[in-house]
Amino acid sequence: MRDDLHKDTLELRRQMIDRQLRARGLRGKQTLAAILRIPREHFLPEHLHREAYNDTALPIDFGQTISQPYIVAYMTEHLDLSPHHRVLEIGTGSGYQTAILSMLAAQVFTVEHIPELANLARKRLDVLNLRNIEYRIADGTNGWPEYAPFDRIIVTAGAPYVPKPLADQLADSGILVIPVGDREHQRLMHIRKSGDRFIEGTLIGCRFIKLVGEQGWKD
Ligand code: SAH
């Protein structure tokens, strides 16, 4: 990771961490350290740089959004990552969440179905010298069978139900975090695989862009 970039926004990240993340109870040292190091403005179009540390999701291209910092931190916390983990991410989008994952895991496999977004995210992540990332342009509702099983899977688009291929591609003791609900509102689900059983829990409510695909929304 190159630390010479974006030093000037370090103080804004400190404030964001205190006011948006710690203030809402997020305390994970590793997660917060990763968020401190990744410049969020780097993942936004230039005209939105001034808003990079606002407490909101923001528009990127093709009608998609970069998630709210709190949601990124919250999902990352609930993945309970270790440095040896292989992580599958569905919905690369801007690449911001990918950057955080890449700091905390051994390898990140990220899937995005809009080629322009995938290519731009890759360029941005390369500039930061984050190299433990594999990219795929495809419908992520089918997972990435060639690299399965995964220790962790994170879906950053709202699904109508849990896509079976994703549950199938979890390693034993693996964790899947995914927003499930209708087109407007979802709840984050936390699913842990234990032998041949899945232990499901529901976390906070959220609003994500639709997960569109074979095992997602059809339009
Ligand atoms: N984590 C991203 C969130 C981007 S929004 C960020 O913070 O920037 C959700 C992303 O999921 C969009 O880029 C959208 O194109 C992508 N997406 C939706 N359905 C998908 C699918 N079936 N496979 C892969 N990506 C998908």
Residues whose N, C-alpha, C, O or C-beta is under 5 A from the ligand:
A	BS01	SAH	Q64 T65 I66 S67 I90 G91 T92 G93 S94 G95 Y96 Q97 V111 E112 H113 I114 A138 D139 G140 T141 T156 A157 I209 K210 L211 V212 G213
